[in-house]
Amino acid sequence: MPNGPISTKLFDLAKQVIPGGVNSPVRAFRNVGGDPFFVQRAKGCRIWDVDGREMIDFVGTWGPAILGHAPVPVIEAIHTAAKEGVSFGIPNPYEVKMAQTICEWVPSIQKVRMVSSGTEATMSAIRLARGFTGRHRLVKFDGCYHGHSDSLLVAAGSGALTHGNPDSAGVPPAFAELTTVLPFNDEAALEELFEKKGHEIAALIVEPYPANAGLILPRPGFLQKLRDITAKHGTVLIFDEVMTGFRLAKGGVQELEGITPDLTCLGKVIGGGLPVGAFGGRADIMDHLAPLGPVYQAGTLSGNPVALAAGLAQLREIDRQKGYAYLEEIGQVMEQAVLEVLKKKGLNYRWYRRGSMFCLFFTEKEVHNLQDAKTSDLAAFRKFFHHCLDHGVYFAPSQFETGFISMAHARADMERTAEVAAEALAAI
């Protein structure tokens, strides 16, 4: 079903003044074909486009909307804070309360610095790790996305010991030469690299549950291997929990898996839907930041009172409602429904879920890394996506993205979604 006339007109206008008509590439529907729709409003687990179409939403602002859209406690907190001023550029009480909350909920974090985005958090954490260790090399994993800073827009080289290549125009090769990219879940490649170059490696950054290539889960023991090998070689272990932090548990994946990283990057949920990021960890590392230490990092809007008020209200509400238990419960409802649909259709597509995060890969191959994910049938996914969208269920417009469940989703929403998914799979 094509977009309505208002969305179509808005997209035509947007393309004249915004590159590609969108302010973030995945919104452009390039992976699924067609044109994006424009949202007028959102409430709970539903969104309405400018042409009046209603949809059950499983994108949830790409993660932050854990309570659902426009939750009353968050909206009220925003109003209260905004009436006192929307920005100061001076320390404010919300900064202290948020820092205390993060340190209390995430035991690996002894000190934390607020920023304005996940990209800013990962970029700053890497700079800090380099300043702390006096080393330059960075290790990341293929399929993990850590924002769009130059050191991180790097594709894998031809082998474990070769440097990466720029994954975007405008990234100098010199940046890529200092970044080594490994396959996720590959302990042999990890050991080979650290054996030969461990003394050069300042930091290893990882999404503990990679959620930017679908949802990929670590093999048993893999995260512990990362902790052990980085500790052995004096490398700073950075967990990028921008997506998973405060979404899967109070302490994120590190709580669930029992791993203690040196630094952690956060975002999304802690902003309540407004732009917020943070990075924190061991005090001896964090104290290398200016004004105490030689590693410079700054931001005019860091610790913005309105954004932190929204984030604090969201965290309090999750805690008050025992949100993680509910999200696991409703996630199991969705999982059972999806697996039943796949069984009835005789399909062995791969389904992965942790708490309120999920992905259905259109492949029968077990997905342990990006290469496995790339075996997905993208044409089948495109048909599935558009059928669901046409029938009022909105999933992310790419096979290589994670879906999000909110506390506003109810059993009836999951049952309706299962009906639409079954029809979509039958229509492929």
C-alpha positions as a Python dict, from the first residue, in 0.01 Angstrom:
ca = {
    (1, 'M'): (0, 0, 0),
    (2, 'P'): (152, 335, -100),
    (3, 'N'): (183, 617, 150),
    (4, 'G'): (-99, 861, 192),
    (5, 'P'): (-95, 1196, 15),
    (6, 'I'): (36, 1399, 311),
    (7, 'S'): (335, 1171, 374),
    (8, 'T'): (407, 1169, 2),
    (9, 'K'): (400, 1548, -16),
    (10, 'L'): (617, 1585, 295),
    (11, 'F'): (878, 1344, 159),
    (12, 'D'): (890, 1530, -172),
    (13, 'L'): (950, 1854, 17),
    (14, 'A'): (1204, 1694, 250),
    (15, 'K'): (1415, 1564, -39),
    (16, 'Q'): (1459, 1921, -157),
    (17, 'V'): (1614, 2042, 168),
    (18, 'I'): (1741, 1731, 355),
    (19, 'P'): (1989, 1483, 198),
    (20, 'G'): (1779, 1184, 94),
    (21, 'G'): (1484, 1341, 268),
    (22, 'V'): (1579, 1192, 607),
    (23, 'N'): (1798, 1284, 903),
    (24, 'S'): (1919, 927, 963),
    (25, 'P'): (1980, 685, 674),
    (26, 'V'): (1782, 382, 792),
    (27, 'R'): (1466, 592, 791),
    (28, 'A'): (1486, 615, 412),
    (29, 'F'): (1347, 261, 355),
    (30, 'R'): (1637, 187, 120),
    (31, 'N'): (1661, -168, 258),
    (32, 'V'): (1296, -248, 198),
    (33, 'G'): (1198, -26, -95),
    (34, 'G'): (931, 241, -105),
    (35, 'D'): (921, 573, 75),
    (36, 'P'): (907, 645, 448),
    (37, 'F'): (591, 766, 613),
    (38, 'F'): (578, 1067, 846),
    (39, 'V'): (453, 1034, 1203),
    (40, 'Q'): (200, 1278, 1348),
    (41, 'R'): (179, 1142, 1702),
    (42, 'A'): (250, 840, 1919),
    (43, 'K'): (99, 706, 2242),
    (44, 'G'): (163, 383, 2425),
    (45, 'C'): (266, 115, 2177),
    (46, 'R'): (97, 286, 1882),
    (47, 'I'): (190, 548, 1626),
    (48, 'W'): (-28, 743, 1383),
    (49, 'D'): (109, 881, 1058),
    (50, 'V'): (12, 1217, 913),
    (51, 'D'): (-250, 1046, 697),
    (52, 'G'): (-421, 891, 998),
    (53, 'R'): (-296, 531, 970),
    (54, 'E'): (-261, 358, 1308),
    (55, 'M'): (18, 106, 1370),
    (56, 'I'): (147, -115, 1651),
    (57, 'D'): (507, 1, 1688),
    (58, 'F'): (802, -232, 1753),
    (59, 'V'): (1071, 28, 1677),
    (60, 'G'): (1008, 241, 1984),
    (61, 'T'): (1230, 531, 1875),
    (62, 'W'): (1500, 264, 1816),
    (63, 'G'): (1504, 168, 2182),
    (64, 'P'): (1437, 461, 2416),
    (65, 'A'): (1058, 417, 2443),
    (66, 'I'): (1070, 137, 2698),
    (67, 'L'): (758, 266, 2876),
    (68, 'G'): (587, 324, 2543),
    (69, 'H'): (536, 657, 2372),
    (70, 'A'): (448, 975, 2564),
    (71, 'P'): (430, 816, 2911),
    (72, 'V'): (263, 1049, 3159),
    (73, 'P'): (544, 1052, 3422),
    (74, 'V'): (802, 1146, 3159),
    (75, 'I'): (586, 1415, 3001),
    (76, 'E'): (515, 1565, 3342),
    (77, 'A'): (884, 1562, 3433),
    (78, 'I'): (968, 1741, 3107),
    (79, 'H'): (707, 2010, 3175),
    (80, 'T'): (829, 2062, 3531),
    (81, 'A'): (1194, 2089, 3430),
    (82, 'A'): (1129, 2307, 3125),
    (83, 'K'): (943, 2565, 3331),
    (84, 'E'): (1266, 2624, 3525),
    (85, 'G'): (1474, 2662, 3207),
    (86, 'V'): (1560, 2432, 2917),
    (87, 'S'): (1938, 2470, 2930),
    (88, 'F'): (2194, 2631, 3158),
    (89, 'G'): (2547, 2528, 3062),
    (90, 'I'): (2601, 2531, 3440),
    (91, 'P'): (2586, 2232, 3678),
    (92, 'N'): (2231, 2140, 3779),
    (93, 'P'): (2084, 1897, 4036),
    (94, 'Y'): (1954, 1652, 3774),
    (95, 'E'): (2314, 1574, 3672),
    (96, 'V'): (2404, 1461, 4022),
    (97, 'K'): (2090, 1251, 4062),
    (98, 'M'): (2138, 1080, 3725),
    (99, 'A'): (2504, 1009, 3800),
    (100, 'Q'): (2410, 861, 4139),
    (101, 'T'): (2141, 646, 3978),
    (102, 'I'): (2373, 514, 3708),
    (103, 'C'): (2645, 430, 3961),
    (104, 'E'): (2389, 257, 4183),
    (105, 'W'): (2226, 54, 3904),
    (106, 'V'): (2546, -39, 3715),
    (107, 'P'): (2802, -168, 3969),
    (108, 'S'): (3096, -149, 3723),
    (109, 'I'): (3050, 229, 3702),
    (110, 'Q'): (3219, 424, 3980),
    (111, 'K'): (3215, 760, 3801),
    (112, 'V'): (3022, 876, 3495),
    (113, 'R'): (3024, 1166, 3249),
    (114, 'M'): (2705, 1276, 3073),
    (115, 'V'): (2704, 1356, 2700),
    (116, 'S'): (2433, 1410, 2439),
    (117, 'S'): (2436, 1094, 2225),
    (118, 'G'): (2556, 737, 2205),
    (119, 'T'): (2807, 831, 1936),
    (120, 'E'): (2953, 1094, 2168),
    (121, 'A'): (2973, 838, 2449),
    (122, 'T'): (3163, 575, 2248),
    (123, 'M'): (3392, 830, 2085),
    (124, 'S'): (3481, 977, 2423),
    (125, 'A'): (3531, 639, 2589),
    (126, 'I'): (3778, 536, 2319),
    (127, 'R'): (3972, 862, 2351),
    (128, 'L'): (3981, 810, 2727),
    (129, 'A'): (4108, 453, 2690),
    (130, 'R'): (4385, 570, 2458),
    (131, 'G'): (4482, 848, 2696),
    (132, 'F'): (4480, 612, 2993),
    (133, 'T'): (4688, 336, 2831),
    (134, 'G'): (4915, 548, 2610),
    (135, 'R'): (4833, 310, 2324),
    (136, 'H'): (4654, 377, 1995),
    (137, 'R'): (4506, 57, 1849),
    (138, 'L'): (4134, -14, 1878),
    (139, 'V'): (3960, -350, 1834),
    (140, 'K'): (3594, -381, 1736),
    (141, 'F'): (3374, -655, 1592),
    (142, 'D'): (3217, -687, 1250),
    (143, 'G'): (2847, -608, 1273),
    (144, 'C'): (2875, -404, 1593),
    (145, 'Y'): (2784, -39, 1544),
    (146, 'H'): (2918, 218, 1787),
    (147, 'G'): (2816, 545, 1626),
    (148, 'H'): (2953, 735, 1329),
    (149, 'S'): (3287, 870, 1455),
    (150, 'D'): (3582, 816, 1220),
    (151, 'S'): (3761, 542, 1416),
    (152, 'L'): (3446, 332, 1422),
    (153, 'L'): (3327, 354, 1061),
    (154, 'V'): (3566, 78, 962),
    (155, 'A'): (3493, -244, 775),
    (156, 'A'): (3676, -570, 835),
    (157, 'G'): (4011, -632, 667),
    (158, 'S'): (4088, -953, 482),
    (159, 'G'): (4204, -1134, 795),
    (160, 'A'): (4230, -1109, 1169),
    (161, 'L'): (4567, -935, 1163),
    (162, 'T'): (4506, -695, 875),
    (163, 'H'): (4388, -343, 943),
    (164, 'G'): (4040, -241, 845),
    (165, 'N'): (3929, -25, 558),
    (166, 'P'): (3720, 293, 574),
    (167, 'D'): (3350, 207, 566),
    (168, 'S'): (3249, 559, 470),
    (169, 'A'): (3374, 829, 240),
    (170, 'G'): (3547, 1100, 441),
    (171, 'V'): (3722, 861, 681),
    (172, 'P'): (4101, 887, 631),
    (173, 'P'): (4278, 550, 585),
    (174, 'A'): (4505, 644, 877),
    (175, 'F'): (4209, 614, 1113),
    (176, 'A'): (4121, 272, 975),
    (177, 'E'): (4479, 154, 1012),
    (178, 'L'): (4449, 192, 1388),
    (179, 'T'): (4126, -12, 1405),
    (180, 'T'): (4125, -390, 1381),
    (181, 'V'): (3794, -561, 1307),
    (182, 'L'): (3728, -920, 1416),
    (183, 'P'): (3435, -1157, 1361),
    (184, 'F'): (3203, -1169, 1661),
    (185, 'N'): (3209, -1497, 1857),
    (186, 'D'): (3547, -1599, 1708),
    (187, 'E'): (3780, -1679, 2000),
    (188, 'A'): (4058, -1809, 1775),
    (189, 'A'): (4083, -1480, 1584),
    (190, 'L'): (4077, -1289, 1912),
    (191, 'E'): (4362, -1495, 2059),
    (192, 'E'): (4571, -1464, 1743),
    (193, 'L'): (4537, -1086, 1740),
    (194, 'F'): (4622, -1033, 2107),
    (195, 'E'): (4915, -1273, 2090),
    (196, 'K'): (5078, -1060, 1822),
    (197, 'K'): (4949, -710, 1888),
    (198, 'G'): (4819, -708, 2247),
    (199, 'H'): (5082, -457, 2356),
    (200, 'E'): (4946, -206, 2101),
    (201, 'I'): (4576, -234, 2188),
    (202, 'A'): (4432, 49, 2395),
    (203, 'A'): (4071, -65, 2391),
    (204, 'L'): (3837, -339, 2279),
    (205, 'I'): (3483, -213, 2227),
    (206, 'V'): (3187, -446, 2186),
    (207, 'E'): (2811, -454, 2194),
    (208, 'P'): (2778, -744, 2438),
    (209, 'Y'): (2457, -836, 2255),
    (210, 'P'): (2513, -694, 1904),
    (211, 'A'): (2187, -524, 1811),
    (212, 'N'): (2275, -336, 1494),
    (213, 'A'): (2292, -637, 1264),
    (214, 'G'): (1969, -787, 1391),
    (215, 'L'): (2015, -935, 1737),
    (216, 'I'): (2319, -1162, 1776),
    (217, 'L'): (2391, -1338, 2102),
    (218, 'P'): (2736, -1431, 2232),
    (219, 'R'): (2835, -1796, 2252),
    (220, 'P'): (2870, -1925, 2609),
    (221, 'G'): (3198, -1799, 2753),
    (222, 'F'): (3274, -1548, 2476),
    (223, 'L'): (3219, -1235, 2686),
    (224, 'Q'): (3424, -1383, 2968),
    (225, 'K'): (3701, -1450, 2713),
    (226, 'L'): (3695, -1081, 2622),
    (227, 'R'): (3726, -987, 2989),
    (228, 'D'): (4012, -1230, 3051),
    (229, 'I'): (4222, -1148, 2745),
    (230, 'T'): (4190, -770, 2783),
    (231, 'A'): (4282, -790, 3152),
    (232, 'K'): (4586, -1002, 3065),
    (233, 'H'): (4715, -748, 2813),
    (234, 'G'): (4624, -426, 2995),
    (235, 'T'): (4358, -335, 2738),
    (236, 'V'): (4052, -134, 2838),
    (237, 'L'): (3733, -337, 2785),
    (238, 'I'): (3445, -113, 2675),
    (239, 'F'): (3089, -243, 2676),
    (240, 'D'): (2868, -41, 2441),
    (241, 'E'): (2534, -75, 2619),
    (242, 'V'): (2371, 221, 2447),
    (243, 'M'): (2092, -15, 2338),
    (244, 'T'): (2097, -279, 2611),
    (245, 'G'): (2170, -58, 2911),
    (246, 'F'): (1864, -15, 3136),
    (247, 'R'): (1656, -204, 2877),
    (248, 'L'): (1734, -565, 2967),
    (249, 'A'): (1813, -517, 3336),
    (250, 'K'): (1914, -243, 3576),
    (251, 'G'): (2278, -332, 3519),
    (252, 'G'): (2239, -420, 3151),
    (253, 'V'): (2404, -720, 2987),
    (254, 'Q'): (2694, -704, 3230),
    (255, 'E'): (2452, -781, 3513),
    (256, 'L'): (2290, -1067, 3320),
    (257, 'E'): (2622, -1220, 3214),
    (258, 'G'): (2823, -1145, 3528),
    (259, 'I'): (3098, -956, 3341),
    (260, 'T'): (3264, -637, 3468),
    (261, 'P'): (3392, -411, 3188),
    (262, 'D'): (3632, -123, 3252),
    (263, 'L'): (3411, 135, 3078),
    (264, 'T'): (3046, 133, 2974),
    (265, 'C'): (2867, 350, 2719),
    (266, 'L'): (2499, 431, 2771),
    (267, 'G'): (2220, 618, 2596),
    (268, 'K'): (1865, 577, 2464),
    (269, 'V'): (1662, 465, 2772),
    (270, 'I'): (1835, 712, 3008),
    (271, 'G'): (1706, 1004, 2802),
    (272, 'G'): (1338, 919, 2820),
    (273, 'G'): (1317, 991, 2446),
    (274, 'L'): (1537, 1303, 2452),
    (275, 'P'): (1902, 1312, 2334),
    (276, 'V'): (2125, 1178, 2614),
    (277, 'G'): (2437, 964, 2635),
    (278, 'A'): (2682, 872, 2907),
    (279, 'F'): (3006, 684, 2962),
    (280, 'G'): (3151, 569, 3288),
    (281, 'G'): (3351, 305, 3467),
    (282, 'R'): (3652, 261, 3691),
    (283, 'A'): (3733, 576, 3885),
    (284, 'D'): (4106, 556, 3809),
    (285, 'I'): (4030, 563, 3437),
    (286, 'M'): (3756, 826, 3456),
    (287, 'D'): (3982, 1059, 3654),
    (288, 'H'): (4199, 1096, 3341),
    (289, 'L'): (3922, 1319, 3200),
    (290, 'A'): (3954, 1698, 3211),
    (291, 'P'): (3944, 1892, 3437),
    (292, 'L'): (4124, 1633, 3653),
    (293, 'G'): (4333, 1472, 3382),
    (294, 'P'): (4482, 1526, 3035),
    (295, 'V'): (4201, 1372, 2823),
    (296, 'Y'): (3977, 1650, 2695),
    (297, 'Q'): (3603, 1605, 2650),
    (298, 'A'): (3332, 1869, 2664),
    (299, 'G'): (2978, 1944, 2553),
    (300, 'T'): (2760, 2254, 2571),
    (301, 'L'): (2439, 2059, 2629),
    (302, 'S'): (2589, 1775, 2834),
    (303, 'G'): (2375, 1714, 3143),
    (304, 'N'): (2080, 1900, 2993),
    (305, 'P'): (1822, 1942, 3273),
    (306, 'V'): (1514, 1863, 3064),
    (307, 'A'): (1665, 1549, 2911),
    (308, 'L'): (1791, 1420, 3245),
    (309, 'A'): (1460, 1493, 3415),
    (310, 'A'): (1291, 1283, 3146),
    (311, 'G'): (1542, 1002, 3186),
    (312, 'L'): (1518, 995, 3564),
    (313, 'A'): (1139, 982, 3547),
    (314, 'Q'): (1159, 690, 3305),
    (315, 'L'): (1403, 495, 3522),
    (316, 'R'): (1193, 553, 3833),
    (317, 'E'): (881, 432, 3652),
    (318, 'I'): (1052, 115, 3526),
    (319, 'D'): (1159, 41, 3880),
    (320, 'R'): (821, 125, 4034),
    (321, 'Q'): (632, -99, 3793),
    (322, 'K'): (887, -384, 3810),
    (323, 'G'): (922, -331, 3439),
    (324, 'Y'): (1188, -590, 3358),
    (325, 'A'): (973, -874, 3488),
    (326, 'Y'): (678, -755, 3278),
    (327, 'L'): (891, -711, 2967),
    (328, 'E'): (1021, -1066, 3002),
    (329, 'E'): (667, -1193, 3048),
    (330, 'I'): (525, -1013, 2744),
    (331, 'G'): (840, -1102, 2547),
    (332, 'Q'): (769, -1469, 2612),
    (333, 'V'): (415, -1421, 2484),
    (334, 'M'): (550, -1278, 2161),
    (335, 'E'): (816, -1547, 2132),
    (336, 'Q'): (568, -1832, 2173),
    (337, 'A'): (339, -1675, 1916),
    (338, 'V'): (620, -1628, 1662),
    (339, 'L'): (756, -1980, 1708),
    (340, 'E'): (407, -2124, 1669),
    (341, 'V'): (354, -1931, 1346),
    (342, 'L'): (689, -2049, 1206),
    (343, 'K'): (609, -2410, 1298),
    (344, 'K'): (269, -2395, 1129),
    (345, 'K'): (425, -2250, 814),
    (346, 'G'): (702, -2512, 814),
    (347, 'L'): (971, -2245, 832),
    (348, 'N'): (1298, -2272, 1023),
    (349, 'Y'): (1378, -1901, 1026),
    (350, 'R'): (1599, -1802, 1318),
    (351, 'W'): (1439, -1618, 1608),
    (352, 'Y'): (1643, -1455, 1884),
    (353, 'R'): (1518, -1266, 2190),
    (354, 'R'): (1649, -1133, 2517),
    (355, 'G'): (1393, -960, 2734),
    (356, 'S'): (1234, -684, 2529),
    (357, 'M'): (1473, -707, 2232),
    (358, 'F'): (1416, -947, 1941),
    (359, 'C'): (1496, -1030, 1581),
    (360, 'L'): (1359, -1276, 1326),
    (361, 'F'): (1628, -1359, 1072),
    (362, 'F'): (1498, -1483, 737),
    (363, 'T'): (1759, -1758, 722),
    (364, 'E'): (1770, -2117, 843),
    (365, 'K'): (2135, -2081, 938),
    (366, 'E'): (2224, -2022, 1303),
    (367, 'V'): (2334, -1659, 1336),
    (368, 'H'): (2654, -1612, 1537),
    (369, 'N'): (2807, -1319, 1346),
    (370, 'L'): (2749, -1071, 1066),
    (371, 'Q'): (2836, -1318, 790),
    (372, 'D'): (2570, -1555, 918),
    (373, 'A'): (2317, -1271, 930),
    (374, 'K'): (2394, -1187, 568),
    (375, 'T'): (2258, -1525, 458),
    (376, 'S'): (1908, -1388, 528),
    (377, 'D'): (1660, -1377, 241),
    (378, 'L'): (1627, -1001, 202),
    (379, 'A'): (1360, -1024, -68),
    (380, 'A'): (1143, -1231, 165),
    (381, 'F'): (1200, -984, 446),
    (382, 'R'): (1097, -693, 224),
    (383, 'K'): (766, -863, 140),
    (384, 'F'): (711, -948, 505),
    (385, 'F'): (786, -591, 616),
    (386, 'H'): (548, -426, 371),
    (387, 'H'): (265, -671, 437),
    (388, 'C'): (294, -604, 810),
    (389, 'L'): (312, -227, 756),
    (390, 'D'): (5, -236, 532),
    (391, 'H'): (-184, -423, 804),
    (392, 'G'): (-91, -196, 1094),
    (393, 'V'): (226, -348, 1240),
    (394, 'Y'): (550, -150, 1213),
    (395, 'F'): (881, -332, 1238),
    (396, 'A'): (1220, -174, 1166),
    (397, 'P'): (1265, -122, 788),
    (398, 'S'): (1572, -347, 768),
    (399, 'Q'): (1650, -713, 831),
    (400, 'F'): (1960, -596, 1016),
    (401, 'E'): (1789, -414, 1302),
    (402, 'T'): (1652, -518, 1639),
    (403, 'G'): (1289, -494, 1742),
    (404, 'F'): (1182, -346, 2076),
    (405, 'I'): (893, -431, 2304),
    (406, 'S'): (763, -169, 2546),
    (407, 'M'): (577, -188, 2874),
    (408, 'A'): (278, -45, 2683),
    (409, 'H'): (248, -360, 2470),
    (410, 'A'): (-25, -595, 2593),
    (411, 'R'): (-114, -957, 2515),
    (412, 'A'): (-377, -842, 2263),
    (413, 'D'): (-111, -646, 2074),
    (414, 'M'): (106, -957, 2053),
    (415, 'E'): (-186, -1171, 1936),
    (416, 'R'): (-273, -921, 1663),
    (417, 'T'): (94, -902, 1560),
    (418, 'A'): (110, -1281, 1535),
    (419, 'E'): (-198, -1284, 1311),
    (420, 'V'): (-46, -1025, 1079),
    (421, 'A'): (292, -1202, 1076),
    (422, 'A'): (125, -1532, 985),
    (423, 'E'): (-56, -1365, 696),
    (424, 'A'): (267, -1197, 585),
    (425, 'L'): (464, -1524, 586),
    (426, 'A'): (187, -1695, 391),
    (427, 'A'): (194, -1417, 132),
    (428, 'I'): (570, -1444, 66),
}
